[in-house]
Amino acid sequence: MNFVEELKWRGMVHTMMPGTEELLEREMVTAYVGIDPTADSLHIGHLCGIMMLRHLQRCGHKPLALIGGATGMIGDPSGKSQERNLLNEETLRHNVACIKTQLSRFLDFESDAPNKAELVNNYDWMKDFTFLDFAREIGKHITVNYMMAKDSVQKRLNGEARDGLSFTEFTYQLLQGYDYLYLNQHKNCKLQMGGSDQWGNITTGAELIRRTTGGEVYALTCPLITKADGGKFGKTESGNVWLSREYTSPYKFYQFWLNVSDADAERYIKIFTSLPKDEIEALIANHQQDPGQRLLQKRLAKEVTVMVHSIEDYEAAVEASNILFGKATKDSLLRLDEATLLDVFNGVPQYEVSRSLFEEGVKAVDLFTDASQVFVSKGEMRKLTQGGGVSVNKEKLGAFDQVVNTADLLDDKYLLVQKGKKNYYLIIAK
């Protein structure tokens, strides 16, 4: 496959240095994307860059994932209005190890193929580089005028930053530029890729290589991903959508993709999956014939959830979705872990009641009217129960005075009550 053509039809090319496509057609190219290890998990904002590396490897080229163990201690000013908190070495090492585990789901690091992926950490070549040596060997090649002209610097200096731009952050583009020079010299890396906000830093690296070794290197950036309404991609009310299940459960992750708009689904399925062009075009055509079926969103959610987590996590997320929105059984409910149960029923009314009630055994009518406010009166509950309109843990309640005890609790803690078809309540034994 032609890498640039692959990226272009997927909408993943923003800016490209002249000669990049010819280089990729001529030889197996080593290319890198930098990842800032500010957390011990990647989030979906990183996915476009990761997918660029994934497509690069699929097209026969060699991907390098550069973890910014050194530059992560400083913070990149690009697109930021405030300086970041700096991380210590112990935290960074932990973050790097976690990120490598996540990247291995996207890239082949283990095979004997000549284009197998490599993980590199710029802390390894920066930790023994003294400030005086760096200033003498690297700083002399790039003028302050050149660095000042970059958009990332100009925006911070022209009032977007509350406290201006520190010298620490000003040096970031020179440090990133040295990464490119180092990888060019030691890994024969000739292409750096990243988001469009990285163009200034990437071209500084290319210029540094040109001025020090005279080498010809190239640059390619992808657009910054946004939502069709102009909102920030990957942000929800609760914050970032993380790749780690510890921060974003597979169910919530699946739901994020399932709930994107039609316009976003058309773009995202090209960017965030490896599905071929003809299959995606057929999916889009079928979706447009009947948007209510949400075929695009369902396929997008499946592909990304399986890629980031597993087929088992995807199937569990679908089953969990059916508990709330479709027909499901008590067995489905029992298969949910506690975190997913709480995610599924996030937002439904919750009532805390004393655990002693369950230990002694309590009549459902007393539990749902006196101990909680599921029903406003015992008469209302009796009438709805007799009509088959009350369920406990997805099973019809046989009698309004049926006894409920600890054996009925999910995860030994929760009781799910359903009133009618759509009204759910979660009772929590405390």
N, C-alpha and C positions, 0 to 999 in steps of 0.2 A: 504494500500500500504506500501511496505517496503521503507523507506525514502532513505537509502543508495543505494539500487538498483535503485531507481528512479533517483537519482543524477548521478549514474555511467553511465547509458545508455544515459543520456543527456550530458555526457562529463563535468560534473560539480564537479568532485572530483580530487583534486591535491594531498593533503596529509591528512592522517587521523590517529589519535592516536589509537594504539591498544586497543581494547575493546569497541570502539565507536559503532560499529554496534550491538554488543551484548546488550549494554545498551538500544539502541533504539528499539530493539526487545522485551526487557524485560518489559518496562514501558513507560508511557507517559512522555516524556522528555521536560523540559524547556530549550530552547536554545536561544542565542542572537547573533545579529550582530550589530557592532558599526557603526554609521554614523556620519561623521564629519560635523557639521553645518556651513561650511565656506561660504555658500550662502543661499539665501532664496528659492532655488529650488534644487532638485536633478537633476542629469543628467544621461545619459544612462550608464555612467561608474559605477553608483551605482546599476544598474538593476540586475546584477548577484547575488549580496548579497541579494537584496530584493526578487528575485525569489527563493533563497534558503529558506528564511523564508516562502514564499508562499507555496512551496512544503512541507515544514515541517508541516505547519498547515493542509494542505490537507491530510497528512499522519497521522493526529491525535495527533500531538505533539503541544506544546505551544510555540509560538514565542514571543520573546522580541526584540523590536527595541530600541536600546540604542542610544540616541542622546548625543553626546559628548559636552554638554554645558560647562563643565569645561576643558576637554582636548582640545576642540576646541580653547580655549584661548591660547594654547601653540603651537600646531602643531606637527604632527607626522613626524619624520625624515625618515620613511620607504619609500624608492623609491624616495626620494626628494634630490636635490642637493643644495637647498637653504632653509634658514629658512623662514617661512611664516610670513606675517603681522598678528599681534594679533588683535582679535576682542573684542569690548567692550560688556558689559553685555546686553545693550539695543538691539544692533544688533543681538546678539545671541538669545535673547528671540523671536524676530521677526522671525528669521530663523527657529527656532524650531517649532513655530506655523505653518508656511507654510509647513514645511516638514511633519508634522503629517497629514495635510490635504491630501498631495500627497500619503502618505503611506496607507491611508484608502481606496484607490482604489485597493490595492493589498491584504490587510490583513483585517480580521474580528476583529475589536476592540469592536463592539457593542453588540454582541449576549450574551446569557447566557451560552454558551458552556464552558465546563471546560478548553478547550484549546484556548479560545479567546486571541487575541493578546493584548499585553500591550506596551505602550510607556513609557520609563524611560529616565531620564536625569541625567547624573552623576554630574551635578552642584548641584543637590538637596542634595547629600551626601558629596560633597567635599567642599561646600561653608563655612561650619563651622569647617572644619578640619584644625587645625593650622599646620604650617610648623613643629614646634617642635614635636607635637603629631604624625604627619605623619612619621617623621624621626625616632622617638622612636618605634612606634608600627608596622610600615611596613618596613621602610628602613633597619632595623637590620636583616631582614630575607633573603634578597637577596644580595649577594656579588657583589662588583664592577667587579670582575673577570668574574662572570656569565653574567653581563650586557654587558661588553666589548666584549664578544665573539659573540654577535648577529651580523648577517650580516648587518642589517640596520645601526648599529653603525660603524662597520668595514669599510664599503664602504665610509661613510662620513669622517672617520679619515684617510683613505688611499688616499686622494687626490681628491675625487669626489666633495667635497664641497670647494667653494672658501674661505669661512671663517671658516672652521672647523665645530665643533659641539658644540653648546652652552650647558651649564648645564641645561637650561630650557628644551631643546629637549632631552637631555640624560635621564632626569627623566620621559619622556613620557611612556616608557614601564612599569615603576613601577606604574604610575598612572593607566594605562590600566589594569595592573595586579590587582590593588586594586578594579577596577570595577568588575572583575570576582569574586574576593573574596566576595565583598559586595552582588552581585547578588546570589552567591551560598548560603550565609548565610540568606538572606532576601527573596529570591524568589525560593530557591531550584534549582537554575540554574546549570546544570551539563555539558553543552556543549556550547562552543563558536565557532562561524564560522566567516569566512571572506575570503578575497583574499589571495593568496599565499604569498604576500609580508607582511602579518600580522602574519605569523607563529611564528616569534621570539617574538612578543608582546603577542600572545595568550599563548605560552608555558611558558612565564614568569609568567603569571597569574596562570596557572595550577601548576607551581612550588611553587608559593607563597601560594596557598591553601594547597598544600601538606605539606609545612613547618609550617604553622600556625595552621591548624585545622586537618590535616591528611586526608582531604576529597579526594575522587576519582572523578576527573573531566576529561573532554575529549575535543578534538579539531578536527576541520575539516575545510579544506580550499578548495576553488575552484581556478582553474587556472585564471591568469590574461588574460582577453580577448584581443586578437589581431586580426588583419586582416590577410587574407591568404598571402598577400605580405609583412607581417612583420610590417606594419604600425600600428599606435596607433588607437585602436578602439574608436569610438565616437567623434573623432575630425574631423572637417571640416575646410574649408578655413576661415569660420567666427567664428570658435571656437567650444566650447562644443555643443552637441545636448542636450538641456534641456528638462525636463518634463513639465516645466511651459510654457503655451502658450504665456506668455508675453515675453519670451526670444527666444523660438523656436515655430513658429506657427504650428498648427496641420498639415497644408499642407507640410511645410518643414520637419516636423517629419516623416510623411508618406513617403515623397520622399527619405529621408535618407535610410529607410529600403528597399524601392522599388529598389534602385540603388546599393545594395550590390552585390558582385560577387556570382557566383553559389556556389563556395566552401564555402564562408562565410555564404550564405543562409542555406546550409545544416547543419552547426554548430549552427547558431543563432536560427533557428526555434526550436531546441531542448532546448536551454538554456533560451530563452526569451519568450516562450509560455507555456501554460499548456496543449497543445494538447497531446493526448495519443500516445504511441509508434507506434501502428499499423497504425494510421492515418498519422503520420509523415513519416513512411516508405513507405506508398502508395503514398504520395505526392512527395517524393524524386524519386521514381520509375517513376511516370508519368512525372516529370520534366525532368528526364534524357532522356526520349524518345523524347522529343521536348523542348530543353532548350530555344528556341526562344520565347516560350509562357510565360516564366518567372513565371510559376505557383508557385514556392516556394517563390520567392520574393513577389508576390502579396498576398499570404496567410500570410506570415510573417508580411508584412506591415499592413495588416488588423488586425491581432490578437493583435499586439503590440499597434497600434493606438487606437483600441477600448478599450484595457485594460488601457492605460494611459489617454486617453481623453474620447471619447464616440463613439457610433455607428454613431451618427449624424455628428460628426467631421470627421470620416472616410469617410462617404458618400460624405460630402462636399469636402474632399481632392481628392477623385476619380473624382468628377465632375470638380473640378478645373484643375486636370491633363488633362482631356479630352478637356478643352478649348484650351490648347496649343498643345496637341498631337493627338486629335481626332476631331470628329464632335461635335460641341456645338452650342447653340443658344444664342441670346441676353439675354434671361431670365436667363440662366446659369451665364452669365457675371454679370448681375444685382444682383444676389444672393451673390456674393463675397463681403466680407468686404474689407476695404481699405488695411489692412495689407496683406491679402491673395492675393489680386490683385497685389500688389507690389512684393510679393514673386514669384507668377506665372510668372510675366514678368520681373523678375530680370535678367539683362544682355541684354535685348533687347534695341535697340537704343531709347533714350528718348530726347524729345525736349520741352523746356519751351517756351510758347508763352503768350503774354499779354491777360489777361482775358477780356479786353475791346473788343477784336476782337469777342469773342463769344457773348458778351452782345449786340453788334451791329448787329451780324449775318455776317458770312464770307463765301465766296464761297470756297468749298472744294479744288478747283484747286489752289486758292491763299494760302489757309492754308497749303497745302501739298508741295508747291514749293517755295513760297516766305517766309512765316512765319516759315517754317521748311524745312528740306531737305529729306523728304520721297521720293520725286521724283526729278530727276536731271533736268527735263524739263516738261513744261505743255503739250507738245506733247506726251511725254511718258505716262503721267497720262491719257490724253484723250484716247489714244489708248487702254491702259489696262482696263480702266473703261468701254469702249464700249464692250470689250470682256468679261465683268463680272468678272474681276480679281482683283477688289478692294472692300474691305469690311470695314465698319466702325461699331465698336461695334458688330461684327459678323453678320452684315446685309449687303447685296450687295449694293454698292453705285449705285443709279439709273442713275445719271448724273454727269459728271465731275464738273459742276458748281453748283451742289446742295448746298443750304445754310445750314451751320452748326451753331447752337447757343447753349446757356447754357443748354437748355432742353436735348441736346444730351450727356452731360457730365456724366460720371460715378462718383458717389460720389461727384457730383457737381465740379469735378476737372480734370477728366481724359478722354481722347478719345483714343480708341484702333483702330489703322489702320492696316489692313492686305493687303499686296501686294503679289499676287500670293497665293500659298498654305502655305508657311512656313515663310515668312518674316513679322515680327511684328514690330510695332513702337508704342511707347506710347507718346502721346502729353499731356503735363501738363499745365493747365491754371493757371497762376500765377497773 
